[in-house]
Amino acid sequence: MAPLRDRLPASILSQARRQLADVVSWIGLHSRLRALGLRYLRPGGGGRVTVIGGRGAMPACHLGAAFALPRLVARFGRFPRPAGKGCPADVEPPGGGPAPGP
């Protein structure tokens, strides 16, 4: 199967880059990606972009270097912890919304 970056329509990738260029918080980032059917996760040492309800993931930096986890942490602060006890960092919190900030 082709990498997610190659399977997403160019229009979605372009929209994601434009929309994320002016966000000012993790909540804004999650909200705008969700509107495109995507989400930003931190399953390990770096950020990943996945399709909601679909298969595939790609490193967040495939959207551009500005969307790599270290750069976003520098912009917004530390990545928000998921809601709920025992909820792993790579699972969307209950209710489908972004994880609340600290």
N, C-alpha and C positions, 0 to 999 in steps of 0.2 A: 504494500500500500504506500502511496506517495506521502511525504511529510505533510502535516497540516498546513503549513505555509503555502504549499503548492496546491492544496485542495480547496482552500478558501478563495472565493471570488476576489479579484483585484479590487473591486469596489468596496468590499467589506474591509480589506486591509487598509485601503486608503482612508475610508471613513474612520476606522479605529485610530489611525495615526492623527488625523485632523482633530477628532473629538478629544483625544487624550492630551493633545499639546497644551490645552489651557485649563486642565483640571487642577484643583488646588488641594485635594485631599484624597485619602484612600477611598472614602465613601463615594466621592465623585467619580473616581476611576472605576470602581465596581459598578456603579449605576450606569455609566455610559457603556461599558463593555456588555453588561447584561442586556441593554437595549439592542445590541448587535448580535445577541445570542452567544456571547463569549463570557469567560470569567478569568480572573487573574488569581492564581494560586501560588502558594509557597510550599511545595511538597518536600523540599530539602534545602539545599544551599542557594537556590536561585528561583526566580520567578518563572512561572509557566502560564501560558494562555491556552485554555481549553474551550471546546464547544460545549455549551450547556446541553446535557442530555444526549450528547453524541460521542463519537470516538475520536481520539487524537488529541495531541497536545504539542506545543512547540515552545522553545525557550522564548521568554518575553522579549528578549533582545532581537528576535526576528522581526518585530515591529519597528525596530530601530534602537540604537544604543541608548537613547533617552528613556526607554521603557524597561531597561535592565533593572533588576531589583536594587542594586547599590545606588543607582541614580535616583530611583523613586524614593528610597529611604532618605536620601539626602534632601529631597524636595518635601516629603510629607511626614517624616519621622518613621519610627519603627513600624513594621508591618503589623496590622492589628491581629490579635489572637482571636481564633474562632470562638463563638459563643458556646456555652455548655461544657460541662465537665467531660473530659475524655474525648472531646471532639478533635480529631487530628487536624493538623494545619492544612491538609490537602482536601478536606471535605467541606463543602459549603455548609454554613450554619443552618439550623432548622429555620423553616420559613422562606428559604431561598434568598434572603437578603444578605448584604455584606456584613461581615463581622463588625461589631461595634468597636470603636477606638478604645484605648485604655482609659 
